[in-house]
Amino acid sequence: MRVIFAGTPDFARVALEQLLAAGFTVPLVLSQPDRPAGRGMKVQASPVKQCAQAHGIAVAQPRSLRLDGKYPEDATAARDALLAAQADVMVVAAYGLILPQWTLDLPARGCLNIHASLLPRWRGAAPIHRAIEAGDAHTGVTIMQMDAGLDTGDILLTERIAIAPDDTTAALHDRLALLGGRMIVEALELAACGGLAAVPQPSEGVTYAHKIEKSESSIDWSLPAHVIDQRIRAFDPFPGASTECAGEAIKIWRCKIDSKKSTTDKRWGHILSVNDHGVTVACGDGALRLTTLQRAGGKRLAAADFLRGFDLQPGMVLGPAPATAPAPA
């Protein structure tokens, strides 16, 4: 089976590597154009492009696939490359471009998508982040037959995994990437022998995983402790949950819910206690012990190391305190 692969980040790279390891022929890879990345903002090839080049696979990087769009020359060149590849199927994983109908119709077996959620829950751009943010107990991977809608196609395979209480997006991403790679190999092997059945998505239980914005990173200490904990883990590694103290931005990477602390007589965001085990902060309901913190331009540090260079004391306030918060005792 000849497979065109379309993807861009590490999540997709893992799937491409597993397809190649399983012996599938990949004559062409589509990936996003090279872009500035990292601290030096140097132009870099995507992880998928780097993988393709390492295996001697041709790479196309159109800015758009719309023949009537802003970059018709890119779309035309991509169409020519896709036709020349003579592929049986296209596998898509976190590609980042909308596939117009001509692309969906081109391979004989259509386009299969590796989606990191249990569809129809968390359609859209950020399913891993949103599952953790929402406090979901489970997530998984769906192999879907793509159609013109946003993650609305028929389900071909699905597999569920548990979300651990301390899971971050980074950790869960890596497990789902490996699962997605294994599942797409299984799906193509089943398709080759006619054993892959398509099931329409249910109309109930649809949710949308909207793109993560940097503006979401600021911690609202008026929220319950467990909600803030979920957001801190959901926004690791991007954009990182942040707060302010004495005019300086601080990122919070790890925390623990402190069930022994009460906030009935403390203002949200007030520091309740400080020691080498963490900085305990009052929340709208309960308290959080912050255990890994980072100053702007610095490294992630355990609380004991962070406190050697940043003096935090009980009574100090993190972030702007809501006007409706009760006065401190």
PALOFI-257807 format. One record per residue (C-alpha): x negated, y negated, z; residue in one letter. Coordinates in steps of 0.001 Angstrom, whole numbers. Layout:
BEGIN
<atom><u>X</u><v>Y</v><w>Z</w><code>a</code></atom>
...
This chain:
BEGIN
<atom><u>0</u><v>0</v><w>0</w><code>m</code></atom>
<atom><u>-1373</u><v>-3419</v><w>-1005</w><code>r</code></atom>
<atom><u>-740</u><v>-6057</v><w>1655</w><code>v</code></atom>
<atom><u>-985</u><v>-9844</v><w>1380</w><code>i</code></atom>
<atom><u>-1611</u><v>-11295</v><w>4834</w><code>f</code></atom>
<atom><u>-538</u><v>-14802</v><w>5908</w><code>a</code></atom>
<atom><u>-1695</u><v>-16114</v><w>9278</w><code>g</code></atom>
<atom><u>-3889</u><v>-18670</v><w>10981</w><code>t</code></atom>
<atom><u>-4748</u><v>-18353</v><w>14727</w><code>p</code></atom>
<atom><u>-6233</u><v>-15575</v><w>16874</w><code>d</code></atom>
<atom><u>-2843</u><v>-13909</v><w>17321</w><code>f</code></atom>
<atom><u>-2767</u><v>-13274</v><w>13577</w><code>a</code></atom>
<atom><u>-6446</u><v>-12351</v><w>13341</w><code>r</code></atom>
<atom><u>-5883</u><v>-9373</v><w>15639</w><code>v</code></atom>
<atom><u>-3149</u><v>-8057</v><w>13339</w><code>a</code></atom>
<atom><u>-5300</u><v>-8495</v><w>10237</w><code>l</code></atom>
<atom><u>-8155</u><v>-6598</v><w>11854</w><code>e</code></atom>
<atom><u>-5843</u><v>-3719</v><w>12797</w><code>q</code></atom>
<atom><u>-4403</u><v>-3523</v><w>9267</w><code>l</code></atom>
<atom><u>-7902</u><v>-3307</v><w>7839</w><code>l</code></atom>
<atom><u>-8946</u><v>-716</v><w>10423</w><code>a</code></atom>
<atom><u>-5901</u><v>1380</v><w>9471</w><code>a</code></atom>
<atom><u>-7071</u><v>1437</v><w>5860</w><code>g</code></atom>
<atom><u>-4577</u><v>-894</v><w>4197</w><code>f</code></atom>
<atom><u>-5767</u><v>-2742</v><w>1108</w><code>t</code></atom>
<atom><u>-5598</u><v>-6526</v><w>1624</w><code>v</code></atom>
<atom><u>-6403</u><v>-8267</v><w>-1680</w><code>p</code></atom>
<atom><u>-5465</u><v>-11782</v><w>-494</w><code>l</code></atom>
<atom><u>-5137</u><v>-13771</v><w>2710</w><code>v</code></atom>
<atom><u>-3222</u><v>-17031</v><w>3127</w><code>l</code></atom>
<atom><u>-4267</u><v>-19342</v><w>5960</w><code>s</code></atom>
<atom><u>-3906</u><v>-22986</v><w>6937</w><code>q</code></atom>
<atom><u>-6485</u><v>-25457</v><w>5556</w><code>p</code></atom>
<atom><u>-9663</u><v>-25966</v><w>7595</w><code>d</code></atom>
<atom><u>-9167</u><v>-28572</v><w>10320</w><code>r</code></atom>
<atom><u>-11204</u><v>-30352</v><w>13019</w><code>p</code></atom>
<atom><u>-11323</u><v>-28379</v><w>16268</w><code>a</code></atom>
<atom><u>-13260</u><v>-28121</v><w>19518</w><code>g</code></atom>
<atom><u>-14956</u><v>-30835</v><w>21557</w><code>r</code></atom>
<atom><u>-17012</u><v>-32033</v><w>18613</w><code>g</code></atom>
<atom><u>-13940</u><v>-32023</v><w>16345</w><code>m</code></atom>
<atom><u>-15926</u><v>-30390</v><w>13565</w><code>k</code></atom>
<atom><u>-13980</u><v>-28988</v><w>10625</w><code>v</code></atom>
<atom><u>-13590</u><v>-25256</v><w>11179</w><code>q</code></atom>
<atom><u>-12068</u><v>-22339</v><w>9340</w><code>a</code></atom>
<atom><u>-9160</u><v>-20613</v><w>11069</w><code>s</code></atom>
<atom><u>-9777</u><v>-17302</v><w>12882</w><code>p</code></atom>
<atom><u>-7866</u><v>-15496</v><w>10112</w><code>v</code></atom>
<atom><u>-9972</u><v>-17084</v><w>7372</w><code>k</code></atom>
<atom><u>-13164</u><v>-16188</v><w>9236</w><code>q</code></atom>
<atom><u>-11990</u><v>-12572</v><w>9515</w><code>c</code></atom>
<atom><u>-11072</u><v>-12431</v><w>5822</w><code>a</code></atom>
<atom><u>-14425</u><v>-13846</v><w>4760</w><code>q</code></atom>
<atom><u>-16248</u><v>-11333</v><w>6965</w><code>a</code></atom>
<atom><u>-14476</u><v>-8551</v><w>5044</w><code>h</code></atom>
<atom><u>-14949</u><v>-10124</v><w>1607</w><code>g</code></atom>
<atom><u>-11237</u><v>-10863</v><w>1110</w><code>i</code></atom>
<atom><u>-10089</u><v>-13736</v><w>-1102</w><code>a</code></atom>
<atom><u>-8520</u><v>-16631</v><w>824</w><code>v</code></atom>
<atom><u>-5959</u><v>-19213</v><w>-351</w><code>a</code></atom>
<atom><u>-5277</u><v>-22297</v><w>1799</w><code>q</code></atom>
<atom><u>-2388</u><v>-24244</v><w>281</w><code>p</code></atom>
<atom><u>-1124</u><v>-27305</v><w>2114</w><code>r</code></atom>
<atom><u>2376</u><v>-26294</v><w>1058</w><code>s</code></atom>
<atom><u>4111</u><v>-23464</v><w>-782</w><code>l</code></atom>
<atom><u>6948</u><v>-25627</v><w>-2075</w><code>r</code></atom>
<atom><u>6723</u><v>-25918</v><w>-5852</w><code>l</code></atom>
<atom><u>8844</u><v>-29082</v><w>-5718</w><code>d</code></atom>
<atom><u>7165</u><v>-30494</v><w>-2604</w><code>g</code></atom>
<atom><u>4369</u><v>-32944</v><w>-1804</w><code>k</code></atom>
<atom><u>1578</u><v>-30656</v><w>-3014</w><code>y</code></atom>
<atom><u>2930</u><v>-28827</v><w>-6080</w><code>p</code></atom>
<atom><u>-600</u><v>-28125</v><w>-7335</w><code>e</code></atom>
<atom><u>-1352</u><v>-26202</v><w>-4117</w><code>d</code></atom>
<atom><u>1873</u><v>-24227</v><w>-4389</w><code>a</code></atom>
<atom><u>1274</u><v>-23395</v><w>-8051</w><code>t</code></atom>
<atom><u>-2266</u><v>-22177</v><w>-7361</w><code>a</code></atom>
<atom><u>-1011</u><v>-20087</v><w>-4434</w><code>a</code></atom>
<atom><u>1729</u><v>-18562</v><w>-6584</w><code>r</code></atom>
<atom><u>-825</u><v>-17585</v><w>-9217</w><code>d</code></atom>
<atom><u>-3010</u><v>-15968</v><w>-6539</w><code>a</code></atom>
<atom><u>-48</u><v>-14107</v><w>-5052</w><code>l</code></atom>
<atom><u>1003</u><v>-12767</v><w>-8451</w><code>l</code></atom>
<atom><u>-2547</u><v>-11679</v><w>-9248</w><code>a</code></atom>
<atom><u>-2793</u><v>-9804</v><w>-5944</w><code>a</code></atom>
<atom><u>0</u><v>-7440</v><w>-7056</w><code>q</code></atom>
<atom><u>902</u><v>-6670</v><w>-3470</w><code>a</code></atom>
<atom><u>3694</u><v>-4412</v><w>-2271</w><code>d</code></atom>
<atom><u>4424</u><v>-6456</v><w>864</w><code>v</code></atom>
<atom><u>3408</u><v>-9633</v><w>2674</w><code>m</code></atom>
<atom><u>2722</u><v>-9591</v><w>6411</w><code>v</code></atom>
<atom><u>3160</u><v>-12945</v><w>8166</w><code>v</code></atom>
<atom><u>1926</u><v>-13778</v><w>11674</w><code>a</code></atom>
<atom><u>1810</u><v>-17325</v><w>13044</w><code>a</code></atom>
<atom><u>1029</u><v>-18707</v><w>9595</w><code>y</code></atom>
<atom><u>2348</u><v>-22214</v><w>10177</w><code>g</code></atom>
<atom><u>3907</u><v>-22923</v><w>6767</w><code>l</code></atom>
<atom><u>7521</u><v>-22413</v><w>5730</w><code>i</code></atom>
<atom><u>7847</u><v>-19692</v><w>3092</w><code>l</code></atom>
<atom><u>10219</u><v>-20781</v><w>301</w><code>p</code></atom>
<atom><u>12548</u><v>-18252</v><w>-1291</w><code>q</code></atom>
<atom><u>10246</u><v>-17525</v><w>-4235</w><code>w</code></atom>
<atom><u>7586</u><v>-16366</v><w>-1773</w><code>t</code></atom>
<atom><u>10014</u><v>-14162</v><w>159</w><code>l</code></atom>
<atom><u>11179</u><v>-12546</v><w>-3077</w><code>d</code></atom>
<atom><u>7770</u><v>-11969</v><w>-4664</w><code>l</code></atom>
<atom><u>6549</u><v>-8724</v><w>-2994</w><code>p</code></atom>
<atom><u>8586</u><v>-5600</v><w>-3773</w><code>a</code></atom>
<atom><u>9072</u><v>-4891</v><w>-48</w><code>r</code></atom>
<atom><u>9501</u><v>-8557</v><w>888</w><code>g</code></atom>
<atom><u>7806</u><v>-10294</v><w>3813</w><code>c</code></atom>
<atom><u>7458</u><v>-8806</v><w>7301</w><code>l</code></atom>
<atom><u>6904</u><v>-11105</v><w>10269</w><code>n</code></atom>
<atom><u>5197</u><v>-10303</v><w>13578</w><code>i</code></atom>
<atom><u>7089</u><v>-12370</v><w>16156</w><code>h</code></atom>
<atom><u>6041</u><v>-12548</v><w>19816</w><code>a</code></atom>
<atom><u>9443</u><v>-12226</v><w>21455</w><code>s</code></atom>
<atom><u>12437</u><v>-9932</v><w>21734</w><code>l</code></atom>
<atom><u>14586</u><v>-11522</v><w>19051</w><code>l</code></atom>
<atom><u>17024</u><v>-13207</v><w>19030</w><code>p</code></atom>
<atom><u>15592</u><v>-14623</v><w>22279</w><code>r</code></atom>
<atom><u>12927</u><v>-17271</v><w>21653</w><code>w</code></atom>
<atom><u>13091</u><v>-17888</v><w>17957</w><code>r</code></atom>
<atom><u>10731</u><v>-20644</v><w>16924</w><code>g</code></atom>
<atom><u>7213</u><v>-21942</v><w>17425</w><code>a</code></atom>
<atom><u>6278</u><v>-21194</v><w>21060</w><code>a</code></atom>
<atom><u>7915</u><v>-17935</v><w>22206</w><code>p</code></atom>
<atom><u>5136</u><v>-16909</v><w>24610</w><code>i</code></atom>
<atom><u>5005</u><v>-20265</v><w>26402</w><code>h</code></atom>
<atom><u>8776</u><v>-20544</v><w>26710</w><code>r</code></atom>
<atom><u>9250</u><v>-17016</v><w>28027</w><code>a</code></atom>
<atom><u>6854</u><v>-17715</v><w>30917</w><code>i</code></atom>
<atom><u>8273</u><v>-21200</v><w>31507</w><code>e</code></atom>
<atom><u>11786</u><v>-19756</v><w>31761</w><code>a</code></atom>
<atom><u>10717</u><v>-17094</v><w>34252</w><code>g</code></atom>
<atom><u>11597</u><v>-14172</v><w>31973</w><code>d</code></atom>
<atom><u>10788</u><v>-10754</v><w>33423</w><code>a</code></atom>
<atom><u>10131</u><v>-9212</v><w>30017</w><code>h</code></atom>
<atom><u>9111</u><v>-10159</v><w>26515</w><code>t</code></atom>
<atom><u>7724</u><v>-8197</v><w>23594</w><code>g</code></atom>
<atom><u>7119</u><v>-8112</v><w>19857</w><code>v</code></atom>
<atom><u>9622</u><v>-7904</v><w>17025</w><code>t</code></atom>
<atom><u>8723</u><v>-6868</v><w>13490</w><code>i</code></atom>
<atom><u>11266</u><v>-8672</v><w>11341</w><code>m</code></atom>
<atom><u>12233</u><v>-8675</v><w>7664</w><code>q</code></atom>
<atom><u>11945</u><v>-12352</v><w>6833</w><code>m</code></atom>
<atom><u>14767</u><v>-14358</v><w>5283</w><code>d</code></atom>
<atom><u>15264</u><v>-18073</v><w>4654</w><code>a</code></atom>
<atom><u>16339</u><v>-18808</v><w>8244</w><code>g</code></atom>
<atom><u>14215</u><v>-19584</v><w>11308</w><code>l</code></atom>
<atom><u>13380</u><v>-16119</v><w>12675</w><code>d</code></atom>
<atom><u>16856</u><v>-14875</v><w>11738</w><code>t</code></atom>
<atom><u>15944</u><v>-11826</v><w>9647</w><code>g</code></atom>
<atom><u>16794</u><v>-8183</v><w>10301</w><code>d</code></atom>
<atom><u>14901</u><v>-6376</v><w>13068</w><code>i</code></atom>
<atom><u>12706</u><v>-3490</v><w>11893</w><code>l</code></atom>
<atom><u>10838</u><v>-2611</v><w>15104</w><code>l</code></atom>
<atom><u>10815</u><v>-3982</v><w>18631</w><code>t</code></atom>
<atom><u>8878</u><v>-3148</v><w>21782</w><code>e</code></atom>
<atom><u>9250</u><v>-4600</v><w>25281</w><code>r</code></atom>
<atom><u>6554</u><v>-5356</v><w>27862</w><code>i</code></atom>
<atom><u>6752</u><v>-6810</v><w>31368</w><code>a</code></atom>
<atom><u>5624</u><v>-10336</v><w>32211</w><code>i</code></atom>
<atom><u>3515</u><v>-10166</v><w>35371</w><code>a</code></atom>
<atom><u>4116</u><v>-12723</v><w>38150</w><code>p</code></atom>
<atom><u>671</u><v>-14240</v><w>37537</w><code>d</code></atom>
<atom><u>700</u><v>-14090</v><w>33730</w><code>d</code></atom>
<atom><u>-484</u><v>-17143</v><w>31813</w><code>t</code></atom>
<atom><u>216</u><v>-17805</v><w>28153</w><code>t</code></atom>
<atom><u>-3431</u><v>-16949</v><w>27417</w><code>a</code></atom>
<atom><u>-3237</u><v>-13543</v><w>29112</w><code>a</code></atom>
<atom><u>170</u><v>-12637</v><w>27707</w><code>l</code></atom>
<atom><u>-890</u><v>-13833</v><w>24231</w><code>h</code></atom>
<atom><u>-3743</u><v>-11330</v><w>24149</w><code>d</code></atom>
<atom><u>-1532</u><v>-8385</v><w>25140</w><code>r</code></atom>
<atom><u>1142</u><v>-9333</v><w>22612</w><code>l</code></atom>
<atom><u>-1433</u><v>-9802</v><w>19841</w><code>a</code></atom>
<atom><u>-2695</u><v>-6245</v><w>20336</w><code>l</code></atom>
<atom><u>865</u><v>-4940</v><w>20495</w><code>l</code></atom>
<atom><u>1821</u><v>-6837</v><w>17321</w><code>g</code></atom>
<atom><u>-1158</u><v>-5418</v><w>15451</w><code>g</code></atom>
<atom><u>-294</u><v>-1867</v><w>16434</w><code>r</code></atom>
<atom><u>3376</u><v>-2346</v><w>15569</w><code>m</code></atom>
<atom><u>2804</u><v>-3801</v><w>12097</w><code>i</code></atom>
<atom><u>599</u><v>-818</v><w>11218</w><code>v</code></atom>
<atom><u>3387</u><v>1469</v><w>12431</w><code>e</code></atom>
<atom><u>6001</u><v>-484</v><w>10474</w><code>a</code></atom>
<atom><u>4074</u><v>-278</v><w>7205</w><code>l</code></atom>
<atom><u>3406</u><v>3419</v><w>7661</w><code>e</code></atom>
<atom><u>7127</u><v>3996</v><w>8249</w><code>l</code></atom>
<atom><u>8014</u><v>1820</v><w>5248</w><code>a</code></atom>
<atom><u>5715</u><v>3863</v><w>3028</w><code>a</code></atom>
<atom><u>7690</u><v>7028</v><w>3785</w><code>c</code></atom>
<atom><u>11125</u><v>5401</v><w>3819</w><code>g</code></atom>
<atom><u>11570</u><v>5628</v><w>7575</w><code>g</code></atom>
<atom><u>11981</u><v>1941</v><w>8419</w><code>l</code></atom>
<atom><u>15582</u><v>932</v><w>9187</w><code>a</code></atom>
<atom><u>16733</u><v>-2712</v><w>9296</w><code>a</code></atom>
<atom><u>19156</u><v>-3851</v><w>12007</w><code>v</code></atom>
<atom><u>20816</u><v>-7306</v><w>11906</w><code>p</code></atom>
<atom><u>20048</u><v>-9534</v><w>14871</w><code>q</code></atom>
<atom><u>22877</u><v>-9905</v><w>17385</w><code>p</code></atom>
<atom><u>24683</u><v>-13233</v><w>17365</w><code>s</code></atom>
<atom><u>24570</u><v>-13464</v><w>21170</w><code>e</code></atom>
<atom><u>21518</u><v>-14334</v><w>23236</w><code>g</code></atom>
<atom><u>19923</u><v>-16717</v><w>20746</w><code>v</code></atom>
<atom><u>17431</u><v>-19183</v><w>22265</w><code>t</code></atom>
<atom><u>14872</u><v>-21472</v><w>20609</w><code>y</code></atom>
<atom><u>11228</u><v>-21820</v><w>21623</w><code>a</code></atom>
<atom><u>10564</u><v>-25417</v><w>20660</w><code>h</code></atom>
<atom><u>6994</u><v>-26509</v><w>19956</w><code>k</code></atom>
<atom><u>4951</u><v>-27409</v><w>23037</w><code>i</code></atom>
<atom><u>4311</u><v>-31142</v><w>23316</w><code>e</code></atom>
<atom><u>1499</u><v>-32783</v><w>25282</w><code>k</code></atom>
<atom><u>4103</u><v>-34953</v><w>27003</w><code>s</code></atom>
<atom><u>5401</u><v>-31853</v><w>28814</w><code>e</code></atom>
<atom><u>2149</u><v>-31379</v><w>30696</w><code>s</code></atom>
<atom><u>2862</u><v>-33863</v><w>33516</w><code>s</code></atom>
<atom><u>4000</u><v>-32049</v><w>36677</w><code>i</code></atom>
<atom><u>7305</u><v>-33176</v><w>38160</w><code>d</code></atom>
<atom><u>6871</u><v>-32418</v><w>41871</w><code>w</code></atom>
<atom><u>10610</u><v>-32860</v><w>42503</w><code>s</code></atom>
<atom><u>11198</u><v>-29487</v><w>40829</w><code>l</code></atom>
<atom><u>11280</u><v>-26257</v><w>42870</w><code>p</code></atom>
<atom><u>7911</u><v>-24654</v><w>43534</w><code>a</code></atom>
<atom><u>8665</u><v>-21557</v><w>41454</w><code>h</code></atom>
<atom><u>9615</u><v>-23696</v><w>38419</w><code>v</code></atom>
<atom><u>6364</u><v>-25685</v><w>38624</w><code>i</code></atom>
<atom><u>4410</u><v>-22436</v><w>38989</w><code>d</code></atom>
<atom><u>6036</u><v>-21103</v><w>35806</w><code>q</code></atom>
<atom><u>5149</u><v>-24266</v><w>33903</w><code>r</code></atom>
<atom><u>1542</u><v>-24254</v><w>35098</w><code>i</code></atom>
<atom><u>1147</u><v>-20687</v><w>33831</w><code>r</code></atom>
<atom><u>3078</u><v>-21398</v><w>30618</w><code>a</code></atom>
<atom><u>867</u><v>-24373</v><w>29727</w><code>f</code></atom>
<atom><u>-2417</u><v>-22457</v><w>30132</w><code>d</code></atom>
<atom><u>-4414</u><v>-22934</v><w>27912</w><code>p</code></atom>
<atom><u>-2414</u><v>-25695</v><w>26127</w><code>f</code></atom>
<atom><u>-1648</u><v>-28414</v><w>27009</w><code>p</code></atom>
<atom><u>-2528</u><v>-27704</v><w>30639</w><code>g</code></atom>
<atom><u>-351</u><v>-28886</v><w>33544</w><code>a</code></atom>
<atom><u>-1562</u><v>-32219</v><w>34907</w><code>s</code></atom>
<atom><u>-955</u><v>-34629</v><w>37745</w><code>t</code></atom>
<atom><u>-2544</u><v>-37831</v><w>39064</w><code>e</code></atom>
<atom><u>-4268</u><v>-38818</v><w>42261</w><code>c</code></atom>
<atom><u>-5805</u><v>-42232</v><w>42966</w><code>a</code></atom>
<atom><u>-5459</u><v>-43104</v><w>39299</w><code>g</code></atom>
<atom><u>-7370</u><v>-40052</v><w>38069</w><code>e</code></atom>
<atom><u>-5889</u><v>-37216</v><w>36028</w><code>a</code></atom>
<atom><u>-6228</u><v>-33701</v><w>37426</w><code>i</code></atom>
<atom><u>-5300</u><v>-30499</v><w>35652</w><code>k</code></atom>
<atom><u>-3874</u><v>-27615</v><w>37656</w><code>i</code></atom>
<atom><u>-4657</u><v>-24133</v><w>36299</w><code>w</code></atom>
<atom><u>-3798</u><v>-21770</v><w>39137</w><code>r</code></atom>
<atom><u>-1488</u><v>-21936</v><w>42120</w><code>c</code></atom>
<atom><u>400</u><v>-19796</v><w>44606</w><code>k</code></atom>
<atom><u>3862</u><v>-20345</v><w>46021</w><code>i</code></atom>
<atom><u>3543</u><v>-21064</v><w>49753</w><code>d</code></atom>
<atom><u>6677</u><v>-19641</v><w>51356</w><code>s</code></atom>
<atom><u>5557</u><v>-20743</v><w>54827</w><code>k</code></atom>
<atom><u>5736</u><v>-24447</v><w>54041</w><code>k</code></atom>
<atom><u>8924</u><v>-26505</v><w>54311</w><code>s</code></atom>
<atom><u>9534</u><v>-29752</v><w>52458</w><code>t</code></atom>
<atom><u>12570</u><v>-30944</v><w>54358</w><code>t</code></atom>
<atom><u>10619</u><v>-33789</v><w>55979</w><code>d</code></atom>
<atom><u>8046</u><v>-34497</v><w>53284</w><code>k</code></atom>
<atom><u>8162</u><v>-36480</v><w>50071</w><code>r</code></atom>
<atom><u>7699</u><v>-34514</v><w>46844</w><code>w</code></atom>
<atom><u>4100</u><v>-34584</v><w>45681</w><code>g</code></atom>
<atom><u>2646</u><v>-35199</v><w>49144</w><code>h</code></atom>
<atom><u>-347</u><v>-33071</v><w>50104</w><code>i</code></atom>
<atom><u>573</u><v>-31020</v><w>53172</w><code>l</code></atom>
<atom><u>-2761</u><v>-29336</v><w>53880</w><code>s</code></atom>
<atom><u>-6253</u><v>-28950</v><w>52435</w><code>v</code></atom>
<atom><u>-8777</u><v>-26140</v><w>52932</w><code>n</code></atom>
<atom><u>-11128</u><v>-23928</v><w>50955</w><code>d</code></atom>
<atom><u>-8206</u><v>-21689</v><w>49981</w><code>h</code></atom>
<atom><u>-6318</u><v>-24469</v><w>48216</w><code>g</code></atom>
<atom><u>-4446</u><v>-27746</v><w>48289</w><code>v</code></atom>
<atom><u>-842</u><v>-27307</v><w>49423</w><code>t</code></atom>
<atom><u>1635</u><v>-29766</v><w>47887</w><code>v</code></atom>
<atom><u>5297</u><v>-30377</v><w>48727</w><code>a</code></atom>
<atom><u>7756</u><v>-29664</v><w>45931</w><code>c</code></atom>
<atom><u>11473</u><v>-30311</v><w>45568</w><code>g</code></atom>
<atom><u>12066</u><v>-26883</v><w>47086</w><code>d</code></atom>
<atom><u>9141</u><v>-25139</v><w>48773</w><code>g</code></atom>
<atom><u>5454</u><v>-25849</v><w>48325</w><code>a</code></atom>
<atom><u>2583</u><v>-24836</v><w>46059</w><code>l</code></atom>
<atom><u>-1003</u><v>-24075</v><w>47013</w><code>r</code></atom>
<atom><u>-3226</u><v>-25263</v><w>44173</w><code>l</code></atom>
<atom><u>-6191</u><v>-22901</v><w>43824</w><code>t</code></atom>
<atom><u>-7887</u><v>-23864</v><w>40523</w><code>t</code></atom>
<atom><u>-8225</u><v>-27523</v><w>39504</w><code>l</code></atom>
<atom><u>-10117</u><v>-29600</v><w>36943</w><code>q</code></atom>
<atom><u>-11140</u><v>-33251</v><w>36680</w><code>r</code></atom>
<atom><u>-11124</u><v>-34989</v><w>33305</w><code>a</code></atom>
<atom><u>-14226</u><v>-33932</v><w>31395</w><code>g</code></atom>
<atom><u>-15126</u><v>-31327</v><w>34025</w><code>g</code></atom>
<atom><u>-14807</u><v>-27572</v><w>34374</w><code>k</code></atom>
<atom><u>-12112</u><v>-25466</v><w>35948</w><code>r</code></atom>
<atom><u>-13089</u><v>-25007</v><w>39587</w><code>l</code></atom>
<atom><u>-11850</u><v>-23022</v><w>42536</w><code>a</code></atom>
<atom><u>-10342</u><v>-25285</v><w>45191</w><code>a</code></atom>
<atom><u>-13368</u><v>-25080</v><w>47525</w><code>a</code></atom>
<atom><u>-15742</u><v>-26188</v><w>44747</w><code>d</code></atom>
<atom><u>-13350</u><v>-28859</v><w>43454</w><code>f</code></atom>
<atom><u>-13014</u><v>-30430</v><w>46908</w><code>l</code></atom>
<atom><u>-16786</u><v>-30900</v><w>47181</w><code>r</code></atom>
<atom><u>-16553</u><v>-33500</v><w>44427</w><code>g</code></atom>
<atom><u>-13031</u><v>-34863</v><w>44888</w><code>f</code></atom>
<atom><u>-11781</u><v>-35883</v><w>48314</w><code>d</code></atom>
<atom><u>-8172</u><v>-34805</v><w>48757</w><code>l</code></atom>
<atom><u>-6579</u><v>-35230</v><w>52176</w><code>q</code></atom>
<atom><u>-3178</u><v>-34455</v><w>53749</w><code>p</code></atom>
<atom><u>-759</u><v>-37319</v><w>53175</w><code>g</code></atom>
<atom><u>-2137</u><v>-38264</v><w>49753</w><code>m</code></atom>
<atom><u>344</u><v>-38226</v><w>46881</w><code>v</code></atom>
<atom><u>-57</u><v>-36401</v><w>43583</w><code>l</code></atom>
<atom><u>1744</u><v>-37950</v><w>40655</w><code>g</code></atom>
<atom><u>4369</u><v>-40693</v><w>40801</w><code>p</code></atom>
<atom><u>6815</u><v>-39905</v><w>43610</w><code>a</code></atom>
<atom><u>10512</u><v>-40036</v><w>42557</w><code>p</code></atom>
<atom><u>12359</u><v>-43078</v><w>43889</w><code>a</code></atom>
<atom><u>15036</u><v>-40832</v><w>45423</w><code>t</code></atom>
<atom><u>12570</u><v>-38722</v><w>47413</w><code>a</code></atom>
<atom><u>12910</u><v>-38794</v><w>51200</w><code>p</code></atom>
<atom><u>10474</u><v>-40943</v><w>53142</w><code>a</code></atom>
<atom><u>7462</u><v>-39147</v><w>54638</w><code>p</code></atom>
<atom><u>7727</u><v>-38108</v><w>58284</w><code>a</code></atom>
